[in-house]
Amino acid sequence: MSVDKEIFKKLCQVPKGKVTTYGELAKAVGMKNGQRAVGKIMNKNPYPVIIPCHRVVKSDGQVGGYAYGQKIKSNMLSQEGIKIKDGKILDWEDRVYRF
């Protein structure tokens, strides 16, 4: 299985209402310091409705980038019950999903 597919498969485990980080996702597939690679892979997600790349955020709780814009990413997360203020996820420890 390619690294891309492995990452997408792992990401599908993150439930609605939760987020994970680029670094957590990288570690979950055995990539040490692979957060940038994960970010690039997320940007090329061919199925953004099926593979929830909007649920991957920065390790400091900031929403981070999104191929369709940060505003759309924030709106999608808000629709899943995640509260965001000034680009940062509130209740961070309750919302972060660790593999």
C-alpha positions in Angstrom: 0.0 0.0 0.0 1.4 3.5 -0.9 2.1 6.0 1.9 -0.7 8.2 0.6 -3.3 5.4 0.8 -2.0 4.4 4.2 -2.4 8.0 5.5 -5.8 8.3 4.0 -7.0 5.0 5.5 -5.7 6.0 8.9 -7.3 9.5 8.7 -10.7 7.8 8.1 -10.5 6.6 11.7 -10.9 10.1 13.0 -14.5 10.6 13.9 -16.7 13.6 13.4 -16.3 16.1 16.2 -12.6 15.2 16.6 -9.4 16.4 14.9 -5.9 15.0 14.7 -2.6 16.7 13.9 -0.3 16.4 10.9 2.4 15.0 13.3 0.0 12.5 15.0 -1.0 11.2 11.6 2.6 10.9 10.4 3.5 8.9 13.6 0.5 6.7 13.2 1.8 5.4 9.8 5.4 5.2 11.0 6.8 8.5 9.6 9.2 10.2 12.0 9.0 14.0 11.5 6.6 13.5 8.6 4.2 16.3 9.3 5.1 18.3 6.2 4.8 15.2 4.0 1.4 14.6 5.5 0.4 18.2 4.8 1.4 17.8 1.1 -0.5 14.6 0.8 -3.6 16.2 2.4 -3.4 19.0 -0.2 -3.7 16.4 -2.9 -6.6 14.5 -1.4 -8.6 13.2 -4.4 -11.7 12.6 -2.3 -12.1 15.4 0.2 -15.7 14.5 0.9 -14.9 10.9 1.7 -11.4 11.3 3.2 -11.8 14.0 5.9 -8.6 16.0 5.5 -10.3 19.0 7.1 -9.9 17.1 10.4 -6.1 17.5 10.3 -4.9 20.6 12.1 -1.7 22.0 13.5 -0.2 20.7 16.7 -0.8 24.1 18.5 -4.6 23.9 17.9 -4.6 26.3 14.9 -6.9 25.2 12.1 -4.1 25.4 9.5 -4.4 25.4 5.8 -6.9 23.7 3.5 -6.9 23.3 -0.3 -10.3 25.1 -0.5 -9.4 27.8 2.0 -9.2 28.1 5.8 -12.7 29.6 6.0 -14.2 26.5 4.4 -12.2 24.2 6.7 -13.3 26.1 9.8 -16.9 26.0 8.6 -16.7 22.2 8.0 -15.2 21.7 11.5 -17.9 23.9 13.1 -20.6 21.9 11.4 -19.1 18.9 13.1 -19.4 20.6 16.5 -15.9 21.9 16.9 -15.7 25.4 18.3 -13.1 27.7 16.8 -12.1 31.2 17.9 -9.5 33.3 16.1 -8.4 30.3 14.0 -7.8 28.1 17.0 -9.8 25.1 18.3 -11.3 25.5 21.7 -11.4 22.6 24.1 -8.2 21.3 22.3 -7.5 18.3 24.6 -11.1 17.1 24.4 -11.1 17.4 20.6 -7.8 16.0 19.6 -7.8 12.3 18.4 -4.7 10.3 19.1 -4.1 7.0 17.4 
